[in-house]
Amino acid sequence: MLKVGIVGIGTVAQVHLKALKNTDIGKLVAVCDIDQIKLRDFNDIATYTDIDTMLKNEHLDVIHVCLPHYLHVPAVIKCASNGVNVFEEKPVGINLEEVKQLFSLEAKYNIKIGVCFQNRLNNTTIKLKEIVKSGAFGKILGTKGLVTWNRKMAYYKQSPWRGTIKEAGGGVMLNQSIHTLDLLNFIVDDFKDVYAKTANLTLPEVEIEDSIMANLSYKNIDVNAIFFATIGYCTDSGVEVEVVFEKATFKIAGGILYKIINDEYESICEDARLEGTKHYYGAAHQICIEQFYQAILNNTNNYTNVQSASKSIAIIDAINLSSETNKKVIIGG
């Protein structure tokens, strides 16, 4: 059984903790957070307020990095250089230049770095990707991603780093809608270029964007994706991912994949739900974590690595540049 530690005991770490309670291939033996109050709940395992001491004292197989965005890359580098495998929460970094520091670490230190893009493992994602690959419904005519959520100032006052460019790296793109943007790229094809606009429409007290509209072109198919995301809505509506074919439309909405022909909806499959977590988290964290653990135990590459996860960061960098320059931008260029 793998010996596991977590650094950063904030909101998203609770999902990791729940998954660890339900797995039989990894055991949580240590946690680390600078806030000693958060450590009071862990009476039967080792607790630390700095990662260096945890790395020195514990012989860990895996560390889950669940820190604020700006601390992700430094923490991953530190863990890797100590020979510890890393399971990293999204985003993999706050920009592509930073993320590139991680590209060589697996080979250099003989470890693995997995990134938590759990929605790639949803039932709906897997099925829609199969449908796209099959070509059974003709050519793709277009795709769409939609995220309309709500984040008020209380969210940013609770954790002020979330509202700053330096520490969060961005707003609705990096923090809330990165999974949906990733799915449009993962399910269909890599993106080639983008023309986009970002804005802060409802949160004047913070630096980050709360809304984004993008028109993205795919590399290998002559169609575009329309992507819209905002955290200025009144509630957290279900995420939508849609692929329009010549013969049918397929839409993931509210965790269900629908086939739509002549406005008639047919439910194809549904994502599992993890009790006690936000509905849009789904239940694939458990699958994603165990997939990574199995990759460590069996020495396989069956997990989302840094290079794969970096595609979403390259897209977001290009979206920001397009908005700043008012021009179409080549992704990764």
PLY file of the C-alpha trace (Angstrom):
ply
format ascii 1.0
element vertex 333
property float x
property float y
property float z
element edge 332
property int vertex1
property int vertex2
end_header
0.00 0.00 0.00
1.28 3.45 -0.93
2.11 5.90 1.86
0.36 9.18 1.07
0.69 12.75 2.28
-1.32 15.88 1.48
0.04 19.42 1.47
-2.67 22.08 1.70
-5.85 21.28 3.64
-8.27 23.67 1.96
-11.57 23.18 0.16
-10.46 20.86 -2.63
-8.37 18.72 -0.27
-11.61 17.53 1.31
-12.44 15.65 -1.90
-9.00 14.01 -1.86
-9.43 13.05 1.80
-12.79 11.45 1.06
-11.29 9.47 -1.82
-8.39 8.28 0.34
-10.82 6.92 2.93
-12.39 4.76 0.22
-9.29 3.31 -1.41
-7.34 0.22 -0.42
-4.16 0.99 -2.39
-3.11 4.17 -0.60
-3.04 5.18 3.06
-2.90 8.75 4.33
-0.06 8.98 6.86
0.70 12.73 6.98
-0.80 16.14 6.23
0.75 19.59 6.02
-0.74 23.08 6.28
0.50 26.40 7.64
-2.80 26.81 9.49
-2.49 24.75 12.66
-6.23 24.97 13.27
-6.83 22.85 10.16
-4.51 20.19 11.53
-6.57 19.63 14.68
-8.86 17.21 12.84
-5.98 14.77 12.21
-5.30 13.07 15.53
-4.15 9.67 14.29
-1.58 10.70 11.66
1.49 12.95 11.51
0.85 16.67 11.02
3.25 19.34 9.79
3.31 23.07 9.19
6.09 22.97 6.60
6.64 20.64 3.70
10.41 20.33 4.19
9.99 18.71 7.60
7.31 16.37 6.26
9.57 15.28 3.40
12.47 14.76 5.80
10.55 12.78 8.42
8.14 10.73 6.32
9.08 8.18 3.67
6.17 8.99 1.38
5.31 7.36 -1.92
2.91 10.09 -3.04
2.14 13.67 -2.05
-1.10 15.35 -3.10
-0.50 19.05 -3.81
-3.70 20.94 -2.92
-2.20 24.38 -2.37
-3.08 27.83 -3.76
-2.19 28.04 -7.45
1.06 30.00 -7.15
2.51 27.35 -4.83
1.79 24.37 -7.11
4.95 24.38 -9.22
7.40 25.09 -6.35
5.82 22.32 -4.27
5.92 19.82 -7.14
9.59 20.60 -7.78
10.40 20.16 -4.09
8.58 16.83 -3.83
10.04 15.48 -7.07
13.60 16.44 -6.09
13.08 14.39 -2.93
12.08 11.36 -5.01
8.37 11.52 -4.18
5.59 10.99 -6.74
3.14 13.89 -6.98
-0.60 14.04 -7.56
-1.29 17.69 -8.32
-4.59 19.53 -8.24
-5.42 21.76 -11.17
-4.09 24.02 -12.49
-0.74 22.41 -13.23
0.68 25.97 -13.08
-0.37 29.57 -13.58
1.21 29.95 -17.04
2.98 27.79 -19.60
6.42 29.27 -18.94
6.14 28.17 -15.31
4.74 24.74 -16.18
7.67 23.98 -18.49
9.85 23.74 -15.37
8.04 20.47 -14.62
8.49 18.78 -18.02
11.81 17.06 -17.25
11.20 16.12 -13.61
9.80 12.62 -14.15
12.88 11.47 -16.07
15.33 13.39 -13.87
14.09 12.00 -10.55
12.46 8.74 -11.71
9.06 9.72 -10.33
5.58 10.35 -11.74
3.56 13.57 -11.69
-0.17 13.17 -12.21
-2.57 16.08 -12.65
-6.15 15.95 -11.41
-8.25 16.33 -14.56
-10.83 13.95 -13.15
-13.56 14.93 -15.61
-11.65 13.17 -18.38
-12.68 9.97 -16.60
-16.40 10.74 -16.33
-18.71 8.21 -17.99
-20.11 10.97 -20.21
-16.66 12.12 -21.33
-15.48 8.62 -22.19
-18.65 7.86 -24.17
-18.64 11.14 -26.09
-14.98 10.70 -26.98
-15.81 7.21 -28.32
-18.65 8.67 -30.41
-16.35 11.34 -31.86
-13.73 8.74 -32.73
-16.27 6.42 -34.35
-17.43 8.93 -36.96
-20.82 7.21 -36.88
-22.79 10.46 -36.98
-20.94 12.17 -39.80
-18.66 15.16 -39.75
-18.40 17.45 -36.76
-19.96 20.83 -37.52
-19.05 22.61 -34.28
-18.62 22.35 -30.52
-19.60 24.38 -27.48
-18.59 24.68 -23.84
-20.66 26.58 -21.28
-20.01 27.32 -17.60
-22.32 29.70 -15.70
-21.48 29.68 -12.01
-21.57 32.06 -9.07
-18.72 33.41 -6.96
-19.43 36.41 -4.74
-16.94 38.59 -2.83
-17.27 36.38 0.25
-15.48 33.63 -1.70
-12.49 35.92 -2.28
-12.49 37.36 1.24
-12.36 33.82 2.61
-9.12 33.19 0.66
-7.77 36.51 -0.70
-5.18 34.81 -2.94
-8.04 33.72 -5.23
-8.61 37.31 -6.38
-5.04 38.22 -7.33
-3.25 37.67 -10.64
0.07 37.01 -8.88
-1.24 34.20 -6.67
-4.27 32.80 -8.53
-2.95 33.42 -12.03
-6.46 34.16 -13.23
-10.10 33.74 -12.37
-12.91 31.88 -14.07
-10.58 30.22 -16.58
-7.88 28.80 -14.29
-10.06 28.22 -11.26
-13.60 27.31 -12.34
-13.88 26.46 -16.04
-10.49 24.90 -16.82
-12.01 21.39 -16.76
-14.62 22.30 -19.38
-12.06 23.98 -21.62
-9.88 20.90 -21.26
-12.76 18.59 -22.26
-13.41 20.46 -25.52
-9.76 19.89 -26.38
-9.54 16.34 -24.99
-12.75 14.92 -26.48
-12.46 16.32 -29.99
-9.01 17.54 -31.06
-6.21 19.89 -30.02
-6.90 23.57 -30.55
-4.88 25.59 -33.06
-5.73 29.24 -32.37
-8.17 31.47 -30.53
-9.82 34.86 -30.63
-11.19 35.80 -27.22
-12.35 38.45 -24.80
-12.03 38.36 -21.03
-13.68 40.76 -18.61
-14.46 41.49 -15.00
-18.16 42.33 -15.07
-19.31 41.72 -11.50
-16.28 41.72 -9.16
-14.59 45.16 -9.27
-12.74 44.58 -5.99
-10.59 41.73 -7.38
-8.00 41.58 -10.16
-9.04 38.39 -11.90
-11.48 37.96 -14.81
-14.98 36.71 -14.02
-16.15 36.17 -17.62
-14.67 34.92 -20.89
-15.91 34.35 -24.44
-13.71 32.53 -26.94
-13.84 31.29 -30.52
-11.31 28.46 -30.90
-10.20 26.63 -34.05
-9.21 22.97 -34.05
-5.96 21.74 -35.61
-7.17 18.79 -37.67
-10.84 19.52 -38.36
-12.14 22.64 -40.04
-14.62 23.68 -37.35
-14.68 26.03 -34.39
-15.53 25.74 -30.72
-17.48 28.43 -28.90
-16.62 28.70 -25.22
-18.33 30.89 -22.64
-17.74 30.99 -18.90
-18.78 33.32 -16.11
-18.92 33.34 -12.34
-21.36 36.24 -12.42
-24.49 34.09 -12.62
-26.95 33.69 -9.72
-26.13 30.03 -9.07
-23.87 27.15 -10.14
-25.67 25.76 -13.18
-24.69 22.45 -14.70
-21.76 22.57 -17.09
-22.51 21.95 -20.78
-20.30 20.41 -23.45
-21.86 19.98 -26.89
-20.68 18.40 -30.14
-22.82 18.92 -33.25
-22.52 16.28 -35.98
-24.23 16.09 -39.37
-26.67 13.43 -38.15
-27.10 14.24 -34.44
-26.07 16.50 -31.59
-24.55 15.15 -28.39
-24.68 17.24 -25.24
-23.31 16.69 -21.75
-25.49 18.68 -19.36
-25.93 18.20 -15.63
-23.77 15.08 -15.71
-25.90 13.34 -18.37
-24.97 12.70 -22.01
-27.88 13.24 -24.39
-28.29 12.37 -28.05
-30.48 14.97 -29.77
-32.17 14.39 -33.13
-34.98 16.68 -34.32
-35.17 18.23 -30.83
-35.84 14.80 -29.28
-33.54 14.09 -26.31
-32.34 10.57 -25.53
-30.27 9.93 -22.39
-27.18 7.87 -23.28
-25.30 7.66 -19.97
-24.83 9.46 -16.68
-21.94 10.36 -14.41
-21.76 9.01 -10.89
-22.12 11.46 -7.99
-19.94 11.59 -4.90
-22.07 12.08 -1.81
-21.16 15.09 0.32
-19.36 17.05 -2.42
-20.36 19.74 -4.90
-22.56 18.29 -7.65
-20.29 19.48 -10.45
-17.26 17.69 -8.94
-18.67 14.33 -10.03
-17.25 11.13 -8.59
-14.20 10.70 -10.79
-11.70 12.05 -8.25
-11.62 8.57 -6.75
-11.05 6.99 -10.16
-8.39 9.56 -11.09
-6.46 9.09 -7.85
-6.57 5.29 -8.04
-5.55 5.38 -11.71
-2.45 7.35 -10.71
-1.67 5.03 -7.81
-1.94 2.00 -10.10
0.43 3.71 -12.54
2.98 4.03 -9.74
2.53 0.45 -8.55
2.63 -1.04 -12.06
4.99 1.52 -13.62
2.63 2.52 -16.44
1.85 5.84 -18.12
-1.92 5.55 -17.73
-2.56 8.93 -16.09
-2.75 12.61 -17.04
0.84 13.83 -17.05
2.19 17.37 -16.98
2.60 17.63 -20.74
-1.01 16.64 -21.35
-2.32 18.96 -18.62
-0.20 21.83 -19.93
-2.38 22.05 -23.05
-5.10 23.80 -21.06
-2.56 26.31 -19.72
-1.34 27.06 -23.25
-4.95 27.67 -24.30
-5.58 30.02 -21.37
-2.34 31.92 -22.04
-3.46 32.39 -25.65
-6.94 33.53 -24.57
-5.42 36.17 -22.30
-3.06 37.38 -25.02
-5.87 37.53 -27.57
-7.99 39.61 -25.22
-5.09 41.97 -24.50
-4.10 42.45 -28.15
-7.54 42.14 -29.76
-6.04 39.64 -32.22
-6.28 35.95 -33.04
-3.46 34.09 -31.27
-1.75 30.81 -32.16
-1.92 28.49 -29.14
1.53 27.60 -27.84
3.10 29.93 -30.39
0 1
1 2
2 3
3 4
4 5
5 6
6 7
7 8
8 9
9 10
10 11
11 12
12 13
13 14
14 15
15 16
16 17
17 18
18 19
19 20
20 21
21 22
22 23
23 24
24 25
25 26
26 27
27 28
28 29
29 30
30 31
31 32
32 33
33 34
34 35
35 36
36 37
37 38
38 39
39 40
40 41
41 42
42 43
43 44
44 45
45 46
46 47
47 48
48 49
49 50
50 51
51 52
52 53
53 54
54 55
55 56
56 57
57 58
58 59
59 60
60 61
61 62
62 63
63 64
64 65
65 66
66 67
67 68
68 69
69 70
70 71
71 72
72 73
73 74
74 75
75 76
76 77
77 78
78 79
79 80
80 81
81 82
82 83
83 84
84 85
85 86
86 87
87 88
88 89
89 90
90 91
91 92
92 93
93 94
94 95
95 96
96 97
97 98
98 99
99 100
100 101
101 102
102 103
103 104
104 105
105 106
106 107
107 108
108 109
109 110
110 111
111 112
112 113
113 114
114 115
115 116
116 117
117 118
118 119
119 120
120 121
121 122
122 123
123 124
124 125
125 126
126 127
127 128
128 129
129 130
130 131
131 132
132 133
133 134
134 135
135 136
136 137
137 138
138 139
139 140
140 141
141 142
142 143
143 144
144 145
145 146
146 147
147 148
148 149
149 150
150 151
151 152
152 153
153 154
154 155
155 156
156 157
157 158
158 159
159 160
160 161
161 162
162 163
163 164
164 165
165 166
166 167
167 168
168 169
169 170
170 171
171 172
172 173
173 174
174 175
175 176
176 177
177 178
178 179
179 180
180 181
181 182
182 183
183 184
184 185
185 186
186 187
187 188
188 189
189 190
190 191
191 192
192 193
193 194
194 195
195 196
196 197
197 198
198 199
199 200
200 201
201 202
202 203
203 204
204 205
205 206
206 207
207 208
208 209
209 210
210 211
211 212
212 213
213 214
214 215
215 216
216 217
217 218
218 219
219 220
220 221
221 222
222 223
223 224
224 225
225 226
226 227
227 228
228 229
229 230
230 231
231 232
232 233
233 234
234 235
235 236
236 237
237 238
238 239
239 240
240 241
241 242
242 243
243 244
244 245
245 246
246 247
247 248
248 249
249 250
250 251
251 252
252 253
253 254
254 255
255 256
256 257
257 258
258 259
259 260
260 261
261 262
262 263
263 264
264 265
265 266
266 267
267 268
268 269
269 270
270 271
271 272
272 273
273 274
274 275
275 276
276 277
277 278
278 279
279 280
280 281
281 282
282 283
283 284
284 285
285 286
286 287
287 288
288 289
289 290
290 291
291 292
292 293
293 294
294 295
295 296
296 297
297 298
298 299
299 300
300 301
301 302
302 303
303 304
304 305
305 306
306 307
307 308
308 309
309 310
310 311
311 312
312 313
313 314
314 315
315 316
316 317
317 318
318 319
319 320
320 321
321 322
322 323
323 324
324 325
325 326
326 327
327 328
328 329
329 330
330 331
331 332
